């Protein structure tokens, strides 16, 4: 049986957990069908060339794009911020 999951990686190590998607065989079949549909569209160049001018700003994606963040979070090897 195939399971799809993601790992929750919070600041506290004792709260790390794997979250398994509650998908059944029908959901996987629908996902496969959708992937095939998208591949067919790409092959027929429905998604290419890119739209010009670019689409207008979308508030729905602002959080994952880190809009309104003055600087990116620092990446470090330890919690003290040392690389």
N, C-alpha and C positions, 0 to 999 in steps of 0.2 A: 504494500500500500504506500502511495506517495503522500507526503504531507508537506505543506508549504507553511513556513513560519518566518518570523523575524525575531531578532534579539533586542530586548529593551535594555539599553545601557545607561542607566542613571548614574549620578555622581556616587551614590552609595553602592558598594560592591554587593552587599547583602540583598539588594533589591533587583539584581540582574535576573532576568527570566526570559525564556523563549515563549513566544505567543504563537500558537498554532491556529491557522485559519480554519474555520469550521466548514470547509468545502467538501462536497460530496462528488461522486463520479459525474453527475449531471453538470455541476459547476465547472469541473475540469473540461468536460466536452464542450461547453459553451465558450470557455476560454480558448481552447484549441480552434474552434470555428472562427472566433474573432481574430485570432492571430493570422489564420489563413486569409481572412477577408482583408486585413491590413496589408499583408504581403502582396495580395493581388492588386490593391490600390497603388502601392509603391511601384510595383512593376509596370503599371500603366501610367506612371508618372503623375498620379493625382496629387501627390505631396511635393512634386518637384517641377519646375524650379520654385525657389522660395517666393513667398508673397512679397511684393514690393509696392508700396512702402510696407514696412513691418506693421503688424497689427498694433492697435492702440494698447496702452498699458492696461493690465488687468489687476484689480485689487485682490482678486481671488488667489493670485500667486505671489503676492507681496511678501508674505511671511517666509516662504521657502526660498525666495530669491534674496532674502536679507535686505529688502528695501528699508529705508529709513534707519539703517545701522551706520553709524559714522565710521567704524573701522571693523575689519574682520576679527573674530576672536583669535588670539595668539595660539599657535600650536606648539606644544612642548612635550618633552619626554617625561617630565615629572610634574607633580602638583605645584612645585615652587616656581614654575615658569621658565626653568632653565632648559635650553635645547641641547 
